[in-house]
Structures are given as structure tokens and as C-alpha cells.
Amino acid sequence: MTTQHEIILETKRLILRRQVIEDLDDLWALYCDPDITKYIPDAPRSREEAQEELEWHMHGHPKHPEFGLWATIHKESENFIGRCGLLPWEIDGQNEVEVAYTIAKQYWGQGLGSEAAQAILQYGFEKLNIPRLVCLIDGDNTASKKVAMKIGMTFEKEARDELGTFMIYSKQRE
Ligand SMILES: CC(C)(COP(=O)(O)OP(=O)(O)OC[C@H]1O[C@@H](n2cnc3c(N)ncnc32)[C@H](O)[C@@H]1OP(=O)(O)O)[C@@H](O)C(=O)NCCC(=O)NCCS
């Protein structure tokens, strides 16, 4: 029996769908690249942790099943090329929803990160009616800052949690 794929959204070159357990090899391969995890302080550090993360996102966040990290599939090659989505956080006592994106290195620089992020932003604002979205970015992560700015976010402030300092980019729904 083949696993049913629940599609969340589609762009010109990408399909974003709920993760399924068969994605584990691809997801773990993504996290084995130090250039990917460099700016993701809470990235899984073992295959077991990657599986825990995957299982968490198979059904969405327990309190917000409409959020989650979705398998990002390159339509042309049908490859799993990343995990992107929406994540709920509490920052400085405020509930926030993050537009999160990670694309495998061999696919960088083709506009795919921005394409995914733009579609997720639009989905968050228009389908889920979220009034404000943020990107949480390491100060040295130039590519991620560019993606955030390309989707209309602006730098708001620096914040800190137990994993370190990060920058908050934000955008209000129009
Ligand atoms: C951030 C990320 C998703 C961008 O993906 P991408 O598909 O390469 O993004 P795009 O092709 O849409 O590029 C967006 C911009 O960043 C630039 N860029 C891409 N890779 C870059 C790099 N390594 N260094 C500097 N700039 C870079 C692009 O040139 C583009 O800018 P431009 O339009 O001015 O030319 C990808 O680099 C990634 O997955 N990084 C590791 C995980 C990560 O850091 N995620 C974000 C955590 S906040």
C-alpha cells in the first residue's frame, strides 16, 4: 500500500506536503550537511532525533495541527529537497508564527527557498488568517535574511533564547 500524501500547498516548481515516515532517509541526509545545520541551533543531531522531529510533524503541531514542517518536493525531479513550513513559538511572552525554510545545498541559488517562503507566507496570511508572521534568523545567515526580505519582511529586533541570539524579521497581514 502506498502512503497517501496530504498536500498543503503547491507553487510553480514545488509541492509542500505533510511529511511521511518514508521521508526519514532524505530528512536525515539534509541534517547531515553541516552547511544546513550551521544556523539551525535546534536541528536534530542523530537519525533518532530526526525521526522524532519527523513524527512530530507528520500530524502537525499538537496544539496547532495546521502548522508544521512540510516535505518540500521538487516537482521536476520528484526529489525531497527540504522541509519548510510554519512553526509556533513564544518569544518575549508573545505568541509568534515563524515562516521556516531549509533547502538542500545542491538546490540553492535557484530561487526555490524564496518561492517556498513566499507561498508559505501567503498561505499563513490568506488561508490561516494569521495576523503577523516572523522569520527567526542567525545574524550571520545572509541567504536567510535575503529570503525574508524578498518576501516583504523587515528587520524588527534582536532576541535571545537558551540557544543564543537571533534576529526577528516580521510582516503584518495587509
Ligand atoms: C536560506 C535558504 C533556504 C535559501 O535557499 P535558496 O533556495 O538558495 O534561496 P534563493 O535561491 O531564493 O536565494 C535567496 C537569496 O539568497 C542568496 N543566497 C543563496 N545562497 C546564499 C549563500 N550561501 N550566501 C549568500 N547568499 C545566498 C541568493 O543569491 C538570493 O539573493 P538574490 O536574489 O539577491 O540573488 C538556504 O540557504 C538554506 O536552506 N540554508 C540552510 C538552512 C537555513 O539556514 N535555513 C534558514 C534558517 S533561518
The ligand as an SDF file (V2000), in Angstrom:
LIG
                    3D

 48 50  0  0  0  0  0  0  0  0999 V2000
   18.1760   30.0080    3.3600 C   0  0  0  0  0  0  0  0  0  0  0  0
   17.9640   29.0420    2.2030 C   0  0  0  0  0  0  0  0  0  0  0  0
   16.6330   28.3040    2.3680 C   0  0  0  0  0  0  0  0  0  0  0  0
   17.9200   29.8230    0.8960 C   0  0  0  0  0  0  0  0  0  0  0  0
   17.5830   28.9180   -0.1470 O   0  0  0  0  0  0  0  0  0  0  0  0
   17.8160   29.2370   -1.7040 P   0  0  0  0  0  0  0  0  0  0  0  0
   16.9280   28.3200   -2.4740 O   0  0  0  0  0  0  0  0  0  0  0  0
   19.2490   29.2400   -2.0250 O   0  0  0  0  0  0  0  0  0  0  0  0
   17.2400   30.7120   -1.7540 O   0  0  0  0  0  0  0  0  0  0  0  0
   17.0830   31.6240   -3.0580 P   0  0  0  0  0  0  0  0  0  0  0  0
   17.6670   30.9450   -4.2550 O   0  0  0  0  0  0  0  0  0  0  0  0
   15.6420   32.0070   -3.1090 O   0  0  0  0  0  0  0  0  0  0  0  0
   18.0180   32.8500   -2.7160 O   0  0  0  0  0  0  0  0  0  0  0  0
   17.6330   33.9100   -1.9170 C   0  0  0  0  0  0  0  0  0  0  0  0
   18.7530   34.9180   -1.8970 C   0  0  0  0  0  0  0  0  0  0  0  0
   19.8480   34.4570   -1.0900 O   0  0  0  0  0  0  0  0  0  0  0  0
   21.0420   34.4510   -1.8650 C   0  0  0  0  0  0  0  0  0  0  0  0
   21.8380   33.3080   -1.4430 N   0  0  0  0  0  0  0  0  0  0  0  0
   21.5680   31.9890   -1.6730 C   0  0  0  0  0  0  0  0  0  0  0  0
   22.5200   31.2390   -1.0860 N   0  0  0  0  0  0  0  0  0  0  0  0
   23.3900   32.0920   -0.4910 C   0  0  0  0  0  0  0  0  0  0  0  0
   24.5630   31.9220    0.2870 C   0  0  0  0  0  0  0  0  0  0  0  0
   25.0270   30.7010    0.5840 N   0  0  0  0  0  0  0  0  0  0  0  0
   25.1990   33.0330    0.7520 N   0  0  0  0  0  0  0  0  0  0  0  0
   24.7100   34.2730    0.4830 C   0  0  0  0  0  0  0  0  0  0  0  0
   23.5920   34.4890   -0.2280 N   0  0  0  0  0  0  0  0  0  0  0  0
   22.9480   33.4190   -0.7190 C   0  0  0  0  0  0  0  0  0  0  0  0
   20.5870   34.3530   -3.2990 C   0  0  0  0  0  0  0  0  0  0  0  0
   21.5680   34.8600   -4.1650 O   0  0  0  0  0  0  0  0  0  0  0  0
   19.3350   35.2130   -3.2540 C   0  0  0  0  0  0  0  0  0  0  0  0
   19.6380   36.5690   -3.2700 O   0  0  0  0  0  0  0  0  0  0  0  0
   19.4940   37.4660   -4.5880 P   0  0  0  0  0  0  0  0  0  0  0  0
   18.0800   37.3040   -5.0200 O   0  0  0  0  0  0  0  0  0  0  0  0
   19.8450   38.8200   -4.1110 O   0  0  0  0  0  0  0  0  0  0  0  0
   20.4370   36.8600   -5.5580 O   0  0  0  0  0  0  0  0  0  0  0  0
   19.1320   28.0110    2.1150 C   0  0  0  0  0  0  0  0  0  0  0  0
   20.3400   28.7150    2.0270 O   0  0  0  0  0  0  0  0  0  0  0  0
   19.1910   27.0460    3.2790 C   0  0  0  0  0  0  0  0  0  0  0  0
   18.4460   26.0690    3.3550 O   0  0  0  0  0  0  0  0  0  0  0  0
   20.1420   27.2880    4.2180 N   0  0  0  0  0  0  0  0  0  0  0  0
   20.3790   26.3670    5.3360 C   0  0  0  0  0  0  0  0  0  0  0  0
   19.2330   26.2970    6.3150 C   0  0  0  0  0  0  0  0  0  0  0  0
   18.8750   27.6620    6.8390 C   0  0  0  0  0  0  0  0  0  0  0  0
   19.7450   28.4310    7.1880 O   0  0  0  0  0  0  0  0  0  0  0  0
   17.5630   27.9270    6.8880 N   0  0  0  0  0  0  0  0  0  0  0  0
   17.0680   29.1790    7.4010 C   0  0  0  0  0  0  0  0  0  0  0  0
   17.0830   29.2000    8.8920 C   0  0  0  0  0  0  0  0  0  0  0  0
   16.5000   30.7760    9.4820 S   0  0  0  0  0  0  0  0  0  0  0  0
  1  2  1  0
  2  3  1  0
  2  4  1  0
  2 36  1  0
  4  5  1  0
  5  6  1  0
  6  7  2  0
  6  8  1  0
  6  9  1  0
  9 10  1  0
 10 11  2  0
 10 12  1  0
 10 13  1  0
 13 14  1  0
 14 15  1  0
 15 16  1  0
 15 30  1  0
 16 17  1  0
 17 18  1  0
 17 28  1  0
 18 19  1  0
 18 27  1  0
 19 20  2  0
 20 21  1  0
 21 22  1  0
 21 27  2  0
 22 23  1  0
 22 24  2  0
 24 25  1  0
 25 26  2  0
 26 27  1  0
 28 29  1  0
 28 30  1  0
 30 31  1  0
 31 32  1  0
 32 33  2  0
 32 34  1  0
 32 35  1  0
 36 37  1  0
 36 38  1  0
 38 39  2  0
 38 40  1  0
 40 41  1  0
 41 42  1  0
 42 43  1  0
 43 44  2  0
 43 45  1  0
 45 46  1  0
 46 47  1  0
 47 48  1  0
M  END
$$$$
